[in-house]
Amino acid sequence: MKIAGITYESLVDGPGIRVVVFVQGCEMACPHCHNPESWSKTSGRDYTVREVIRMVKKAGPGKKLVRGVTFSGGEPFLQAGDLAQIAYEAKRIGWDVTTYTGYTYEELAAREDTGVQALLKLTDYLIDGPYMHEKRDLDLKFRGSTNQRVIDMDTTRRQNGRVKLFYGT
């Protein structure tokens, strides 16, 4: 899999202290994206899923305080199958999973791709929708523009896909 980088202690990429895996590759090219260097599918570094799992579990000096793992990018759903394996391992150690995507939940839920469905199933908080600079709001929690949603995926699944938003920490 292609990885742009890993951050071991983030407070802004989902609730609590998180390990963030920035994947490489995105086809959306949102104007004013905060991470355009992650767009190229050929840049970044190649890792096996096992290597990324080991790096995520390492989690630096604040490991006991880490609440979860976040997948950002780039576009995580371009490598959904690999990320689902990492999410599964994160869940095994008691962490939650946050996934950022430029797609909407509805677009992803309609896909007949086993990797996409596996990652959706393992995601606790989905931040969906493309970044739109004209809707930028610096006061939003965990997102950059007002069209993006922070979705509580556990509740959304229990409500048979009716989206439930999450605003707490």
Buried (B, 14 or more C-beta within 10 A) or exposed (E): BBBBBBBBBBEEBBBBBBBBBBBBBBEBEBEEBEBEEBBBBEEBEEBEBEEBBEBBBEBEEEBEEBBBBBBBBBBBBBBBBBBBBBBBBBBEEEBBBBBBBBBBBEBBBEBEEEBBBBBBEBBBBBBBBBBBEEBEEEEBEBBBBEBBBBBBBBEBBEEEEEBBEBEEE
